[in-house]
Amino acid sequence: MRNYNLNIAGYNIRLESAEDGPELVPSPRFRNNIVYNQAYDVRIRVHHGSIRPDEDAERLFVAPYVVEINGYKITRSDNFWSVYKQNGDLLIITNFPDSPSKKATLKLSLALREWDLYFENAGWETDPMEYPLDGLILYYLTAINTDIMIHASGVYYNGRGYMFSGVSGRGKTTMALLWDNIGAQVIHDDRLIIRNDEGVFRMYNTPVYKNDVPRNAPVDRIFLIGHGDENSITTVREASAVSLVVSNCIQHNYSPDMIARFLGSVSMMCSKIPVATLSFRPDRSIIEYILRNE
């Protein structure tokens, strides 16, 4: 197809193939996010070709490609994707783990809703939201809208939304499975976008798995989780709460303005929603414990 719209976490993303661009083929994981309108929060024009940073462009950020094998993190590449600043624009250059010869450059402005995406060696058709572009595009939409992207699972049960945040290995997926087993709606088991909807903070999933469907729910409690011998909740407040939540958020810390706006959003959320650390045994007893301590 030549164009389509995705609605992810309430962001309306319009993808259009330019005259020189490839056919656009969304991955099955995005099929349930396709919406049939032409309105957009951001329009991304997709091209064949390449653009490169000028010699005087400032490199702001470089991300390695890290995989986890048997609990160990292994760096496969020192330059998975990188961010440059050039004449007020950002250039994000990325490689693709599943397509070694393929490259992409996303040119964007934090002040404009018109972005350009250039593909090298993509063939005549491509998914313009192929990993890691999906996460990068969504991250910059959160940054522009002062929203939050966080490593967390989220569930909705009996009219209450619970968010369980932690880095890899802390129990996000385990917690989601336990709640799923009692009939809770699992918003996502690994990554959430949090948006302030007229004073109500809501958590949204992002498409990761095949046939994912859009989900969202209010956030009523935030837990910073870890495995333990006993179930235990310890309330944290103010600066401590903000610091703990921030440590699990996805953030590119190169812009003082972006950092200040992001911290303001997290501070506001932590002032509205109770935050606690949660040590838990990986069985159903943790659900009963949380519900008793509401």
N, C-alpha and C positions, 0 to 999 in steps of 0.2 A: 504494500500500500504506500501511497505518497504522503499521507498525513493521518494523524489520529491524536486524540486527547486521552491522557491518563489523569485520574483523580486519586492521589495518594496522600493520606493524612490530611485531606481537605485542600491540598494544593492542586490546582488545575494546571497540568503541564501539557502544552501543545507541542508536538513534534512534527516538523514539516521537512520533507526532502526538498532541497533546493534543485534548480534545474540541472545542476551538475552532480546531484546527490544520488545515493543508492536507494533501492527499494527498502522500506522499513518493515521489519518483521519482528513484532514484539514476542518476547519469550512467553511460554504458557503461564508463567507465574504472574504475568501482568494482565492476562486476559480479562479477569474480573474487575480490573481497575479502569478499563476502557469506558469512556463516556462519550456520548454523541452530541457534542456541542462544539462551538468554535471559540468560546470565551476562554481566557487563560490568565493565570497569574504569571507565567513565564512562557515565552515561545522560543523553541530551540530549532534553529534551521540547520539541517544536516547536509554536509558537503562531502564529496570525494576530494582528497588533496591533503596538504599539510601547511601549517604555519609554524614558525619557530620564533622564540623570543629574540629581540634585538640584543646586540652586544651589551647595551647599557641597561637591559632589563634586570630587575632585582629578584634573585631567587629567594623565596620566602619560606619554603617548606619542602622537605623531601621525605617520602615515606618508603620504608623497606617493605619487601614482600616476605611476610612471616607466616609460616604454617606451624600447626601444632600436631605433633606425632607422639602418641603414648604419653601425653602430659608434658612433653618438652617442646619449647618454641625454637624453631629452626629458621634462620634467615636464608631465603632462597635467592634474594636479589636485594642489593642496597638501594636501588632506585625503581620502585614499583610505580609511583606517580609523584609528580612534583608540581609546585605552584610558583608562578612568576608574576611579578607586578610590572606592567608596562603601560605607560601613558594613561594611568588611571584605570586600566582594565586588569583583569586577572587572566592568566593563561594556565590551564591545568593540563599537563601532558601525562598520559597514562599508557602503560602496557597492559596486556591481557594474559592472565595465566594460561588460559585454554587456547590462545591463538598467538604464539610467540612472534610471528612476523607482523602482527597487526598493531597499530598505534592509533591514538586519538588525541586531539587537542581541543579542549573546551575553552572558548573565549567568552568571558562574561564580565558584566559590570554589576556591582552591588547596588547601583542606583537605577539600573534599567531593567526592563522586562524582556529584552530581546537579546538572546544569546546565539552563538554560532558554534557548531560542533563539526570538526574535520576528522575524517577517517583516512588512514593509509592502509593499503592492502586489505581492505574489507570485503572485496568482491562486489558483486552487483546487488547483494542484499545484506542487511545487517540489522541486529537489534541495537538501537541507539541507547538503550539502558543496560547494556551488558555490564556485568561486574568488572571493575569497580565503579563504572560511571554512575550506576544507580545511587549508590551511597554518597558519592561526591555531589551529584546534583541535589539530592535531598538535603545533604548537610548545608549547602550554601543557601537553599531555600529556608532552612531553619535559622541560619545566621541573619539573613535579610529580614525575616519576620520576627526576630527576637524569640524564637522558639527553642526547644531543647531536644537534642538527640542523645539517647542514653542507653548504655548496656543494661538491660533490665528485661525481666518477664513481667507480664501483667495479666491479672485475672479479674473477672467480674462475677460476684456471687451474692445472691440475696440482696440485690440493690446496692452493693458496695464494691468499689474498685480498689484492688490491692496491687501495689507495684513492688517487685522484689529486685533490687539492683545489686550488681556485683560484677567483677571481672570474670574472665573465663575460669571455670572450676569451682566457683563459689556456690553453685546450686540453683541457678536460674531455671534451667531446663527441668531439673528434678522437681522443683517447686511447682512448675507449670503442670507437669504430669500428675502430681498428687492432687491438685485441684481439679484437673480434667477428670480424674477418676470419680469425683463426687458430683460431677455434672456442672461445674463452673464453666463459664465461657472464657477460654484462653484467648487473650488479645494477641499476645505473641510470647515466644519463649526465649527471646534473646535480645532483641533491639526494639526500642519504642521511640516514637516522637511525641513530645508533650507540648500541647498548645493551650494557651489561655483563651478560653471562649467566654468572653464577657464575665470574667471573674471566676469561672469554673475551669480548673485544669483538667484536660482530657488527654488520655493516652491513645495513640493510634499505632496499628501495626504497619509494617512495610512489607511488600511482597518479597518473600525469600523462597518459599516452597512452592512446588507446582500446585496450581489450582487454589492458591491462597485467595481468601475473600476479604474485602475491607472490613475491619472491626475497629470499634473505639468504645471507650467507657470513661466515666469520671474517675479521677484518682482521689481516693479518700484516705489512704494511708500509704506511707513510703517506708519500706524496710531495706536496710543495708545488710545483706545476708552473708552467712558463712556456716559451714558444717560444724557441729559440736556434739558433745556427749549428751547434753541436756538441752531442752528447749528454753530459751531465755530471751526476753525483750528488755532493752534498755533505751529509754527515751533520750534523744539528743535534741538540743535546741540552738537557735540563733547561729552564731558563726561556726560552731562545731557541725551542726546539721548541714549548713551550706557547703562546708569543706568536704564532708563525706560524700555528699551527692555529686559535687563537682568532680571528684576523683574518678567517678564512673561515667562521666559524660564524654561524648565525642566532641573534640574541640581542636582547632588549629590555632595555636597561640602565637600568632605573629602580628596581630593588629590590636593596639591598645583600645581602640574604639569598639571593636567586635568583642573583646574580652569584657569591657565594662558593661556593654549591653547584655551579654550572656550572663554575667554575674548578677545583674539586676533581675533578670528573669528567674534565675535559680533562687535568689534571695526572696523574691515575691512568692514563689511556689512554697518554699520552706516556711514562710510566715503564715501560709494559709492551710497547710496540710501537715498533720503530725508525722514526725520522722523518728525512726528508732533503729538501732542495730538489732539484728535477729540472729541468734545462734540456734540451729535446729538439727534435730534428728531426722533423717530422710525417710520418714514414714508418716502415716495418717495422723499421728498424734500432734504434729505441728499445726495442722488445720484446726483441730479441736482447741489447741492452746491459743491460737490467734483469735478465734471466735469468742473464747471465754474472756479474753483480755480486751475486747472492744470497749 
